[in-house]
Amino acid sequence: MQVSDLLTQYQNNLSSGSEVSTKTKGIEQLVETVKQLKTGNIFEGTVNSIRGTQVILGLSSGQNITARLDAGLSLSKGQSVFFQVKSNDGEQIRIKPIAMGAGQGNPTLMQALDAASLAVSERNLNMVNAMMKEGMSIDSKSLQNMARQIGSVPGSQPETIVQMQKLQLPIDANSVEQFENYKADRRQVLSQVQDLVAVLGESFLDDAVDTQTMVGQNNRLVAFFGDLSMQEAFATGEAVYAEEMLPAEGQESVDLEYLSQRAGIFSQTLEDMDAYEAGTLGNSLDQGTFADLQNVLGQMPSFIKEHANFFTAEGQLLPQTKVDAFLQEVSVFLGQNAGRLSKESVQDLLRSKGYQKLFSDLVTKEWTVAPQDLPKEHSISHLYEKMSQQIHDLEQLADKFPSAKETIQGTANSLSQNIEFMNQLSQMYSYVQVPIRLRGQNVNSELFVYRNGGRDKGADDELTAFLHFDMDNLGGVDISVKMLQKNVSANWYLEDADSLTLLEENMHLLTDRLEKKGYTCSMKLEQDAKKIDFVEDFLKADQKSSGEVHRYSFDVRA
């Protein structure tokens, strides 16, 4: 939308030397006012009339200006509209109508900005509006301080800075980014760990990397996250090779007849696979990935012969083999034989789904905690201390992975910032994420603790807990639990009707266990998934909590 007719009329009067009438003097005052409008300024106008593309706007001063509508704009007579100045070169002013949020049309906002000597811009209006919503003072000093805080983080949303200031959280570029992630449910530490594992695994996919470099990268990572000594892990190409292992053409050969003889027996082994102890190949791999690993190892018969304890007499991989021991022995074998193995056989092994899954488990084992370790004093703090140190070391180690260096460092840095922000939160709020390692799965849990002004919980105080689950099979599940002494009541909210039916049919399993422990239970189930908001349901609620509340949120595979 352009405001030009008014300026043209005034300038024509001046250039022609016409007598300046009282009406023209009024125009002069209006023109000077309009000329002083800077880009980003906002003013209010009422649509008095519309003729084609021409619209007459009434200002709060009682004066009118004529503007031309751009294509696509729609206004109606009598409509009160806020306009923002897009540009003003002294000859032509371009303005645009803007949608004002709830409360922004209140003249109090503009008066507050004017008193604080701040420009009436959409950004500043959003700031004042957000402060009013949070119940914060909008005196001149408070507005000026908030404007400085917002300006210190370019590109930040005023609402975000206002919320963080209200919650007394430290404000910088990293903390603002993490706060936005937490608000948008992108805060899971375990999810970021899995992202990092995927990035590390992809470092083996570069075809331009030669065999010894690929082996060296693998061994560095296994040594970094496992118990293998660095001396063994870095022995790439420098070890003494046994002459009897060298095939005629200097390459690892594959005995196809030998593999064929084992195929039938191996299939039977897969059918007989059952639940195995945690930390074993059978526990970590499903039948498909287990078979995949067996097949690629078949390309390295010398490994099978040297590690008979990992295989049956027929050469079948034993499901009860420990993952740690297996990865360590693979690393030593590759390090000692990098110059004698074909690039294809090494690539097939390191890129196989089975090996990638074992490597993933190796990392997540380092960065998760077992349920039995949770009661141990400082188990969580020790976990994050170890993670922080290893992430720092991993960023330095990234130099050894030229093709994936930036991705590794970026992903590791994001995880590090998340942990640091969580540490900042924990200084003022009882909050921590606990990545838990369960049988056959890893769980990202969040612990929220609300306390009533620091008052110690008495025996007669009611405890309220909120649990959120995101499950592969059950979908979203939210549970509201209240406990008073030994009386427990829980409301279950499920987004899926089939999941609701499944839980209704099996809820007695839970209530029976609780009753055996001396609890009286009342369970209600309904189909109505609830959305939990991190800021509203935790941080803000903590400031006004009238009782003690615990919230646990889990990301679980059913």
C-alpha positions in Angstrom: 0.0 0.0 0.0 1.4 3.4 -1.0 0.7 6.8 0.6 1.7 9.3 -2.1 -1.2 11.6 -3.1 -0.9 13.6 0.1 2.8 14.3 -0.4 2.3 15.2 -4.1 -0.5 17.7 -3.3 1.6 19.5 -0.7 4.8 19.6 -2.8 2.8 21.0 -5.8 1.5 23.8 -3.7 5.1 24.7 -2.6 6.6 24.6 -6.1 3.8 26.7 -7.6 4.1 29.4 -4.9 0.4 29.1 -4.1 -0.9 30.8 -1.0 -0.8 28.3 1.9 -4.4 28.1 3.2 -5.5 27.0 6.6 -6.4 23.7 5.0 -3.0 23.5 3.4 -1.3 24.2 6.7 -3.2 21.3 8.2 -1.9 19.2 5.3 1.6 20.5 6.1 1.4 19.4 9.7 0.1 16.0 8.6 2.8 15.6 5.9 5.5 16.4 8.4 4.1 13.8 10.8 3.9 11.2 8.1 7.4 12.0 6.9 8.8 11.4 10.3 7.5 7.8 10.3 10.4 5.4 10.2 10.6 2.0 8.7 9.0 -0.5 11.2 6.9 2.2 12.9 3.2 1.3 13.5 0.2 3.5 13.4 -3.6 3.0 13.5 -6.1 4.1 10.8 -9.8 3.6 10.1 -11.0 2.8 6.6 -13.4 5.6 5.8 -14.0 4.7 2.2 -12.9 2.5 -0.6 -13.1 3.2 -4.3 -11.5 0.6 -6.5 -7.8 0.6 -5.5 -8.1 3.9 -3.6 -8.7 3.9 0.1 -9.1 6.9 2.5 -7.7 6.3 6.0 -8.8 8.3 9.0 -6.0 8.9 11.6 -6.5 9.3 15.3 -5.8 13.0 14.9 -9.0 13.4 12.9 -7.2 13.9 9.6 -7.5 11.7 6.5 -4.9 10.4 4.1 -5.4 8.7 0.7 -3.6 5.5 -0.1 -3.6 3.0 -3.0 -4.2 -0.7 -2.3 -1.8 -3.2 -3.7 -3.1 -6.3 -5.4 -4.2 -9.0 -3.0 -5.1 -6.7 -0.1 -8.6 -6.7 1.2 -10.1 -4.1 3.5 -13.6 -3.1 4.5 -15.2 0.2 5.3 -15.2 1.0 9.0 -12.4 -1.4 9.7 -9.8 -0.3 12.2 -6.4 -1.4 11.0 -2.8 -1.2 12.2 -0.3 -0.3 9.6 3.5 -0.7 9.6 5.8 1.5 7.6 7.7 -0.7 5.1 9.8 2.2 3.6 9.9 6.0 3.6 12.2 7.8 1.3 10.7 11.3 1.8 8.9 11.1 -1.5 6.8 8.0 -1.1 5.7 6.0 1.9 4.9 2.3 1.6 2.8 0.8 4.4 1.3 -2.6 5.1 -1.6 -3.7 7.2 -0.5 -6.0 10.0 -2.3 -8.6 12.1 -2.0 -7.6 15.7 -2.1 -10.3 18.4 -4.6 -10.4 21.2 -4.2 -7.3 23.4 -1.9 -5.5 21.0 -4.6 -3.1 19.9 -4.7 -1.8 23.5 -3.4 1.8 23.5 -1.8 1.0 26.8 0.9 -0.9 24.9 1.7 2.1 22.7 1.7 4.5 25.6 4.1 2.2 27.5 6.5 2.1 24.6 6.3 5.9 24.2 7.0 6.4 27.8 10.1 4.1 27.5 11.2 6.0 24.4 11.0 2.8 22.4 9.7 2.6 18.8 6.2 1.4 18.2 7.1 -1.6 16.1 5.5 -5.0 15.8 8.4 -6.6 17.7 8.2 -4.1 20.6 4.4 -4.5 20.7 4.8 -8.2 21.0 7.3 -7.7 23.8 5.0 -5.5 25.8 2.0 -7.8 25.2 4.1 -10.9 26.3 5.2 -9.1 29.4 1.6 -8.2 30.3 0.6 -11.9 29.8 3.3 -13.0 32.2 2.2 -10.4 34.8 5.5 -8.5 34.5 5.8 -4.8 35.1 5.8 -2.6 31.9 7.3 0.5 33.4 9.9 2.4 31.4 12.9 0.7 33.1 11.5 -2.8 32.7 10.7 -2.3 29.0 14.1 -0.8 28.3 15.9 -3.7 30.1 13.8 -6.3 28.2 14.4 -4.6 24.9 18.2 -4.8 25.6 17.8 -8.5 26.4 15.9 -9.2 23.2 18.5 -7.2 21.2 21.3 -9.2 22.7 20.1 -12.3 20.9 19.5 -11.3 17.3 16.7 -13.2 15.6 15.1 -14.3 18.9 11.4 -14.2 19.5 10.3 -11.5 22.1 7.9 -14.0 23.7 10.8 -16.5 24.3 13.0 -13.9 25.9 10.2 -12.6 28.1 9.4 -16.2 29.3 13.0 -16.9 30.0 13.4 -13.7 32.0 10.2 -14.5 33.9 11.6 -17.9 34.7 14.9 -16.4 35.7 16.8 -18.4 33.2 20.2 -17.3 31.8 19.8 -15.7 28.4 22.3 -16.2 25.5 22.1 -17.5 22.0 22.6 -21.2 23.1 20.2 -21.1 26.0 17.5 -19.4 23.8 17.9 -22.1 21.2 17.6 -24.9 23.8 14.6 -23.2 25.4 12.9 -23.2 22.0 13.8 -26.9 21.6 12.3 -27.7 25.0 9.1 -25.9 24.2 8.8 -27.8 20.9 9.5 -31.2 22.5 12.9 -31.5 20.9 14.7 -31.8 24.2 15.3 -35.6 24.4 19.0 -36.3 25.3 18.6 -39.9 24.1 17.3 -38.9 20.7 20.3 -36.7 20.3 22.6 -39.5 21.4 21.0 -41.7 18.7 21.5 -38.9 16.1 25.2 -38.8 17.0 25.5 -42.6 16.8 23.9 -42.5 13.3 26.4 -39.8 12.2 29.3 -41.8 13.5 28.0 -44.9 11.8 27.7 -43.0 8.5 31.4 -42.2 8.7 32.0 -45.7 7.3 30.1 -45.0 4.2 32.7 -42.9 2.4 33.8 -44.9 -0.6 36.8 -42.6 -1.0 38.3 -43.8 2.3 40.9 -46.6 1.9 40.8 -49.8 3.9 43.4 -48.9 6.6 41.7 -45.5 7.2 38.3 -47.1 7.5 39.7 -49.7 10.0 41.5 -46.9 11.9 38.3 -44.9 12.2 36.3 -47.9 13.5 38.9 -48.9 16.0 39.2 -45.4 17.4 35.5 -45.3 18.0 35.4 -48.8 19.6 38.3 -47.9 21.8 36.7 -44.5 22.6 33.4 -46.0 23.8 34.6 -49.5 24.9 37.3 -51.0 27.1 39.8 -51.9 24.3 43.3 -50.5 24.9 44.3 -47.7 22.5 47.5 -49.6 21.7 45.5 -52.5 20.2 42.9 -50.4 18.6 45.4 -48.2 16.6 47.5 -51.1 15.4 46.4 -50.6 11.8 48.9 -51.9 9.3 51.7 -52.1 11.8 51.1 -55.5 13.3 53.0 -58.7 12.5 51.0 -60.9 10.1 51.0 -64.7 10.3 52.2 -66.1 7.0 49.7 -69.0 7.1 46.8 -66.6 7.0 47.9 -65.0 3.7 45.9 -66.3 0.7 47.6 -66.9 -2.6 46.7 -63.5 -4.1 47.1 -61.5 -0.9 43.4 -61.1 -0.3 41.0 -62.8 2.1 39.3 -65.6 0.3 35.7 -66.9 0.8 35.1 -70.7 0.8 31.7 -70.8 -0.8 31.3 -74.6 -0.3 32.0 -74.2 3.4 29.4 -71.4 3.7 26.9 -73.5 1.8 27.3 -76.5 4.2 26.6 -74.2 7.1 23.5 -72.5 5.7 20.9 -75.2 6.8 22.3 -75.4 10.3 22.4 -71.7 10.7 18.7 -71.3 9.7 17.8 -73.7 12.5 19.9 -71.6 14.9 17.8 -68.5 14.1 14.6 -70.4 14.6 15.8 -71.5 18.1 16.8 -68.0 19.1 15.1 -66.9 22.3 15.6 -64.1 24.8 19.3 -63.8 25.7 21.1 -62.0 28.5 21.5 -58.3 28.1 24.8 -57.3 26.5 24.8 -60.4 24.2 24.5 -60.6 20.4 21.2 -62.5 20.7 19.8 -59.8 22.9 20.9 -56.9 20.8 20.1 -58.3 17.3 16.9 -59.6 15.8 16.9 -62.5 13.5 17.4 -60.4 10.4 20.4 -58.4 11.6 21.9 -61.5 13.3 21.8 -63.3 9.9 23.2 -60.3 8.2 26.2 -60.2 10.6 26.7 -64.0 10.2 26.8 -63.6 6.4 29.4 -60.8 6.3 31.6 -62.7 8.8 31.5 -65.6 6.4 33.7 -63.5 4.1 36.4 -63.6 6.7 36.9 -67.4 7.5 40.2 -66.6 9.2 38.3 -64.6 11.8 36.0 -67.5 12.5 39.0 -69.9 12.8 40.8 -67.5 15.2 37.8 -66.9 17.4 36.3 -70.3 17.9 34.8 -69.2 21.2 32.4 -67.0 19.3 31.2 -69.8 17.0 29.9 -73.4 17.0 31.9 -76.2 15.5 29.9 -75.7 12.3 30.9 -72.0 12.2 27.7 -70.5 13.4 27.9 -67.3 15.4 26.8 -67.9 19.0 24.0 -65.6 20.1 25.3 -65.6 23.7 28.5 -63.9 22.7 29.1 -60.7 24.6 28.8 -57.6 22.4 31.8 -55.8 24.1 34.1 -58.8 23.6 33.0 -59.3 20.0 33.6 -55.7 19.0 37.0 -55.6 20.7 38.1 -58.8 18.9 36.8 -57.5 15.6 38.8 -54.3 16.1 42.0 -56.2 16.9 41.5 -58.5 14.0 40.9 -55.7 11.6 43.9 -53.7 12.9 46.2 -56.6 12.5 45.0 -57.6 9.1 43.9 -54.3 7.4 46.5 -54.7 4.7 45.4 -58.2 3.9 41.7 -57.9 3.8 39.8 -56.8 0.7 38.2 -53.3 1.0 34.8 -54.8 0.0 34.9 -57.3 2.9 35.8 -54.6 5.5 33.1 -52.3 4.1 30.5 -55.1 4.1 31.2 -55.8 7.8 31.3 -52.2 9.1 28.3 -51.1 7.0 26.2 -54.2 7.8 23.0 -53.6 9.8 24.2 -56.1 12.4 27.5 -54.4 13.1 25.9 -50.9 13.0 23.4 -52.1 15.6 26.1 -53.5 17.9 28.1 -50.2 17.6 25.0 -48.2 18.4 24.4 -50.4 21.5 28.1 -49.8 22.6 27.6 -46.1 22.5 24.2 -46.0 24.2 25.4 -48.3 26.9 28.0 -45.7 27.8 25.5 -42.9 27.8 22.5 -44.5 29.5 22.0 -45.9 33.1 20.6 -49.2 34.1 17.5 -49.2 36.3 19.4 -51.0 39.1 22.0 -48.2 39.2 19.4 -45.4 39.6 19.2 -45.7 43.5 23.0 -45.4 43.7 24.1 -42.0 45.0 25.3 -39.6 42.3 24.6 -42.1 39.5 22.9 -39.4 37.3 25.4 -36.7 38.0 28.3 -39.1 37.2 26.6 -40.1 34.0 26.4 -36.5 32.7 29.9 -35.8 33.9 31.1 -38.7 31.8 29.0 -37.7 28.9 30.2 -34.1 28.9 33.8 -35.2 29.0 33.4 -37.8 26.3 31.5 -35.4 24.0 34.3 -32.8 24.4 36.9 -35.5 23.6 34.8 -36.7 20.6 34.7 -33.2 19.1 38.5 -33.3 19.2 38.6 -36.8 17.7 36.4 -35.6 14.8 39.6 -34.4 13.1 40.3 -38.0 12.3 37.1 -38.2 10.3 37.6 -35.5 7.5 34.5 -36.4 5.5 32.2 -36.3 8.6 34.1 -33.8 10.8 31.6 -30.9 10.6 28.6 -33.2 11.1 30.1 -35.0 14.1 31.1 -31.7 15.7 27.8 -30.1 15.0 25.8 -33.0 16.4 28.1 -33.4 19.4 27.9 -29.6 20.1 24.1 -29.7 20.0 24.0 -32.5 22.6 26.6 -30.7 24.8 24.4 -27.5 24.7 21.4 -29.5 25.7 23.2 -31.0 28.7 24.5 -27.6 29.7 21.0 -26.0 29.5 19.6 -28.9 31.5 22.3 -28.2 34.1 21.2 -24.5 34.2 17.5 -25.5 34.6 18.4 -27.9 37.5 20.0 -25.0 39.4 16.5 -23.4 39.8 14.1 -26.3 39.1 14.1 -29.9 40.1 14.5 -31.3 36.6 16.6 -33.9 34.9 16.4 -36.2 32.0 17.4 -39.8 32.7 18.2 -42.0 29.7 17.5 -45.5 30.9 18.8 -48.7 29.5 16.2 -51.4 29.6 16.1 -55.0 28.2 15.9 -54.7 24.4 15.2 -50.9 24.4 16.4 -47.5 25.6 14.1 -45.1 27.3 14.3 -41.3 27.5 12.7 -40.3 30.8 12.2 -36.9 32.3 11.8 -36.2 36.0 9.9 -33.1 37.1 9.6 -32.4 40.8 7.4 -29.5 42.1 7.7 -28.4 45.7 5.5 -26.1 47.7 7.9 -23.3 48.6 10.5 -25.8 49.6 8.2 -27.2 52.3 9.1 -30.8 53.4 6.5 -33.3 52.3 4.5 -34.7 55.2 2.9 -38.1 55.5 -0.6 -36.6 54.8 0.4 -34.7 51.7 -1.0 -35.8 48.4 1.5 -36.6 45.7 0.5 -35.9 42.1 2.4 -37.3 39.1 2.1 -36.9 35.4 3.5 -39.4 33.1 3.8 -39.2 29.3 4.6 -42.1 27.0 5.2 -42.1 23.2 5.1 -45.8 22.3 5.6 -47.5 18.9 2.5 -49.7 19.3 0.3 -48.0 21.9 0.8 -44.4 20.5 0.5 -41.5 22.9 -0.3 -42.3 26.5 -0.7 -39.8 29.3 -1.3 -40.8 32.9 -2.4 -38.6 35.8 -1.6 -40.2 39.1 -2.6 -39.1 42.6 -1.4 -40.9 45.8 -2.3 -40.2 49.4 -0.5 -42.6 51.7 -1.4 -46.0 50.2 -4.3 -44.9 48.1 -3.6 -44.6 44.4 -5.8 -43.2 41.7 -4.9 -42.9 38.1 -6.5 -41.5 34.9 -5.2 -42.9 31.7 -5.6 -41.0 28.4 -4.9 -42.8 25.2 -5.1 -41.4 21.6 -5.9 -44.8 20.0 -9.1 -46.8 20.6 -7.3 -50.2 20.1 -4.7 -49.3 22.7 -7.5 -48.3 25.1 -9.1 -51.7 24.6 -5.8 -53.5 25.1 -5.1 -51.7 28.4 -8.6 -52.3 29.7 -8.2 -56.0 29.1 -4.8 -56.1 30.9 -5.1 -53.4 33.6 -5.7 -56.1 36.3 -2.1 -57.1 35.9 -1.0 -53.7 37.2 -3.6 -53.4 39.9 -2.9 -56.9 41.2 0.8 -56.1 41.6 0.1 -52.8 43.4 -2.4 -54.4 45.7 0.2 -57.1 46.6 2.4 -54.2 47.7 -0.3 -52.8 50.0 -1.9 -50.2 47.7 -5.6 -49.5 47.1 -6.0 -48.7 43.4 -8.6 -46.9 41.3 -7.9 -46.8 37.5 -9.9 -44.9 34.9 -9.2 -45.1 31.1 -10.5 -42.9 28.3 -9.6 -42.1 24.7 -8.3 -38.5 24.9 -4.6 -37.9 24.5 -3.4 -34.9 26.4 -0.6 -32.6 25.1 1.9 -31.7 27.8 3.6 -28.3 27.5 7.0 -28.1 29.0 6.8 -24.4 29.9 3.2 -24.2 31.0 2.9 -27.6 32.8 6.3 -27.6 34.4 8.3 -24.4 34.7 5.4 -22.0 35.2 3.4 -24.4 37.4 6.5 -24.8 39.6 6.3 -21.1 40.5 2.6 -21.3 41.6 2.4 -24.9 42.8 0.2 -25.3 45.9 1.4 -28.9 46.5 4.2 -31.2 45.6 4.0 -32.6 42.1 6.1 -35.1 40.3 6.0 -35.6 36.5 7.8 -38.4 34.7 7.8 -38.5 30.9 9.0 -41.5 29.0 9.7 -42.2 25.3 9.1 -45.9 25.3 8.8 -48.7 22.7 5.9 -51.0 23.6 
